C-alpha cells in the first residue's frame, strides 16, 4: 500500500473513518474526504459512521477493497481516537 499521489489521476477516492470523515456537524462540505477529492479532481465516496471503532474502520477498508475494482481508485483512512 502506498501514499496517495497528487500527480496521479484517480477516478474515485474512498474515505473511511469516524464522524470527522463525514464532516461531523457540517456534513459533506466539512469532510476532509471532500476536500481531498477536490484536490485530486476525482469523485469522493464516503464510508463512515458517527461512532466507529478502529477495528470497524479496518473491517470497512478490507471489505471495500475486496468488493470494488480498486485499479483506478485510492483510499483515505482516518482512525478514531479516544475521547474523554
C-alpha positions as a Markdown table, in Angstrom:
| # | Residue | x | y | z |
|---|---|---|---|---|
| 1 | Unk | 0.0 | 0.0 | 0.0 |
| 2 | Unk | 1.4 | 3.4 | -0.8 |
| 3 | Unk | 0.8 | 7.1 | -0.4 |
| 4 | Unk | -1.9 | 8.9 | -2.3 |
| 5 | Unk | -0.1 | 10.7 | -5.1 |
| 6 | Unk | -1.1 | 14.1 | -6.2 |
| 7 | Unk | 0.4 | 13.7 | -9.6 |
| 8 | Unk | -1.8 | 10.6 | -10.5 |
| 9 | Unk | -5.3 | 10.8 | -11.9 |
| 10 | Unk | -7.8 | 8.7 | -9.8 |
| 11 | Unk | -11.4 | 8.1 | -10.7 |
| 12 | Unk | -12.5 | 7.7 | -7.1 |
| 13 | Unk | -11.4 | 8.4 | -3.6 |
| 14 | Unk | -12.9 | 6.2 | -1.0 |
| 15 | Unk | -12.7 | 7.6 | 2.5 |
| 16 | Unk | -13.3 | 5.6 | 5.7 |
| 17 | Unk | -13.3 | 6.7 | 9.3 |
| 18 | Unk | -15.3 | 8.2 | 12.2 |
| 19 | Unk | -17.7 | 11.1 | 12.3 |
| 20 | Unk | -15.0 | 13.6 | 11.2 |
| 21 | Unk | -14.8 | 11.7 | 7.9 |
| 22 | Unk | -18.5 | 12.5 | 7.3 |
| 23 | Unk | -17.9 | 16.2 | 8.1 |
| 24 | Unk | -19.2 | 15.8 | 11.7 |
| 25 | Unk | -21.9 | 18.6 | 12.2 |
| 26 | Unk | -21.0 | 20.4 | 8.9 |
| 27 | Unk | -21.9 | 17.5 | 6.6 |
| 28 | Unk | -20.2 | 16.7 | 3.4 |
| 29 | Unk | -18.7 | 20.2 | 3.0 |
| 30 | Unk | -16.9 | 19.7 | 6.3 |
| 31 | Unk | -15.4 | 16.3 | 5.3 |
| 32 | Unk | -11.7 | 16.0 | 4.8 |
| 33 | Unk | -12.5 | 13.5 | 2.1 |
| 34 | Unk | -14.5 | 16.0 | 0.1 |
| 35 | Unk | -11.6 | 18.5 | 0.3 |
| 36 | Unk | -9.0 | 15.8 | -0.7 |
| 37 | Unk | -11.2 | 14.6 | -3.6 |
| 38 | Unk | -11.3 | 18.2 | -4.9 |
| 39 | Unk | -7.5 | 18.4 | -4.7 |
| 40 | Unk | -7.3 | 15.1 | -6.6 |
| 41 | Unk | -10.0 | 16.1 | -9.0 |
| 42 | Unk | -12.0 | 12.9 | -8.5 |
| 43 | Unk | -15.3 | 11.6 | -7.1 |
| 44 | Unk | -15.5 | 11.1 | -3.3 |
| 45 | Unk | -17.2 | 8.1 | -1.8 |
| 46 | Unk | -17.6 | 8.4 | 2.0 |
| 47 | Unk | -17.9 | 5.3 | 4.1 |
| 48 | Unk | -18.0 | 6.3 | 7.7 |
| 49 | Unk | -20.1 | 6.2 | 10.9 |
| 50 | Unk | -20.9 | 8.6 | 13.7 |
| 51 | Unk | -19.1 | 6.3 | 16.1 |
| 52 | Unk | -16.6 | 3.8 | 14.8 |
| 53 | Unk | -14.0 | 1.8 | 16.5 |
| 54 | Unk | -10.7 | 1.3 | 14.7 |
| 55 | Unk | -11.5 | -2.3 | 14.3 |
| 56 | Unk | -14.7 | -1.4 | 12.5 |
| 57 | Unk | -12.8 | 1.1 | 10.3 |
| 58 | Unk | -10.2 | -1.6 | 9.3 |
| 59 | Unk | -13.0 | -4.0 | 8.6 |
| 60 | Unk | -14.7 | -1.4 | 6.3 |
| 61 | Unk | -11.4 | -0.8 | 4.4 |
| 62 | Unk | -10.9 | -4.6 | 3.9 |
| 63 | Unk | -14.5 | -5.0 | 2.7 |
| 64 | Unk | -14.2 | -2.0 | 0.4 |
| 65 | Unk | -11.1 | -3.3 | -1.2 |
| 66 | Unk | -12.4 | -6.8 | -1.6 |
| 67 | Unk | -15.8 | -5.8 | -3.2 |
| 68 | Unk | -14.8 | -3.0 | -5.5 |
| 69 | Unk | -12.5 | -2.6 | -8.5 |
| 70 | Unk | -9.7 | -0.5 | -6.9 |
| 71 | Unk | -7.5 | -0.3 | -10.0 |
| 72 | Unk | -8.0 | 3.4 | -10.5 |
| 73 | Unk | -9.1 | 4.4 | -7.0 |
| 74 | Unk | -7.4 | 5.4 | -3.8 |
| 75 | Unk | -8.4 | 5.0 | -0.1 |
| 76 | Unk | -8.0 | 7.5 | 2.7 |
| 77 | Unk | -8.4 | 6.3 | 6.3 |
| 78 | Unk | -8.9 | 8.3 | 9.4 |
| 79 | Unk | -8.7 | 6.3 | 12.6 |
| 80 | Unk | -10.8 | 7.1 | 15.6 |
| 81 | Unk | -9.3 | 8.5 | 18.8 |
| 82 | Unk | -10.2 | 8.0 | 22.4 |
| 83 | Unk | -12.3 | 10.9 | 23.7 |
| 84 | Unk | -12.7 | 11.7 | 27.4 |
